[in-house]
Amino acid sequence: MKIPFNKPWFAGNEIQHIVNAAYSGHISGNGAFTKKCHALFEEKYGLLKCFLTTSCTDAFEMAAMLIDLKPEDEVIMPSFTFVSTANPFILRGAVIRFADSSNNLPNIDVDGIEALITDKTRVLVVVHYAGVAVDMEKVMALSAKYGLFVIEDVAHAIDATYKAKALGSFGHFGAFSFHETKNISTGEGGMLAINDPQFIKRAEIVWEKGTNRAAFFRGEVDKYNWVDVGSSFLPSDIIAGVLYGQMQQIETIQAKRVEIWNRYHAQLKPLADKGLIYLPEIPDFATNNGHMFYLLLKDEEQRNALMDYLNNNNVHAVFHYLPLHKSQFFQGRHDGRQLPNAIRFSETLLRLPFFYELPIGFVDLICSKVYAYFNIKF
């Protein structure tokens, strides 16, 4: 049997919530489970207002609409991220200025951001890669100094914190993902968190396809109308039921995932001490939310060789992002700056199997295969 890279997990209550949603007579968006999820996230993570979406991409698209992003407006974001971080801004005609990763983490090089800011810069997007926080004090200081909107990509970072405050609660917006590879999953799904009150009223309209439908159902207007731009961002309340069931078990899920992460780290540390691999770093200001476990090899050739070795020995290991500034779509649009760290992480990073039901014994087995590749006794 091959150990898979990922396996979605149901806690148990999700099925009952799906049934309850189906029998409620309201399975479209913004039903009872949607409202429960909104309230849970807002209270647990200190988010001002939440809106469930059909994907993290949709959350970014909502944010782009809410700030009225115009063609030629500039958006700074890391190159080492998934295309969903960039596409919503490209669709609005914005100019993307990709930033490099830091030396020791795949996260954006915060100290290099200021040099990229121009009088056209309106948005700064930060990605908390692998659930490890970007230095948000520095980011928000740049936001205040230059009047920039900050959007946190929290796709990896549910339940993670920066100096004991939840990620997704610092920026003007936070974009969450509930894709099946995430700690908390609905298969597909996302959420926009809004932390600036000026956007809340309009967000409700944009979320409801540009109508004041929600106000109508609250009895605030006698009929609803098309009043603004918008789109069909709401997920079914069935999906919200799945999310609510997962969130009811988040402490259990997180504890198990962190246990798996810690086991990987402890078992592979002797190889890191020998300089054969490099292990993830977690800054003092950040927490570990057990989103993924990766290691770094000395170069792309060795990374690919180890990946092939593991896959040939029934362990599904995978690489991660290709730098967006080097993509087929964007190459002709990039301004020519070299982003060596983004390329280095793309070429040397290897992700190991990671999911809630991964037995600790399987973690040891996977680690033994890594040792075997280096011809070292486990």
Sequence and secondary structure as in RCSB ss.txt:
>XXXX:A:sequence
MKIPFNKPWFAGNEIQHIVNAAYSGHISGNGAFTKKCHALFEEKYGLLKCFLTTSCTDAFEMAAMLIDLKPEDEV
IMPSFTFVSTANPFILRGAVIRFADSSNNLPNIDVDGIEALITDKTRVLVVVHYAGVAVDMEKVMALSAKYGLFV
IEDVAHAIDATYKAKALGSFGHFGAFSFHETKNISTGEGGMLAINDPQFIKRAEIVWEKGTNRAAFFRGEVDKYN
WVDVGSSFLPSDIIAGVLYGQMQQIETIQAKRVEIWNRYHAQLKPLADKGLIYLPEIPDFATNNGHMFYLLLKDE
EQRNALMDYLNNNNVHAVFHYLPLHKSQFFQGRHDGRQLPNAIRFSETLLRLPFFYELPIGFVDLICSKVYAYFN
IKF
>XXXX:A:secstr
  B S      SHHHHHHHHHHHTT  SSS HHHHHHHHHHHHHHT SEEEEESSHHHHHHHHHHHTT  TT EE
EEESSS GGGTHHHHHTT EEEEE B SSSSSB GGGTGGG  TTEEEEEEE GGG    HHHHHHHHHHHT EE
EEE TT TT EETTEETTSSSSEEEEE BTTSSS  BS EEEEE  GGGHHHHHHHHBTTB HHHHHTTSSSS  
B S   B    HHHHHHHHHHHTTHHHHHHHHHHHHHHHHHHHHHHHHTTS B     TTB       EEE SSH
HHHHHHHHHHHHTTB  B     GGGSTTTTTTS     HHHHHHHHHEEE    TT  HHHHHHHHHHHHHHTT
   
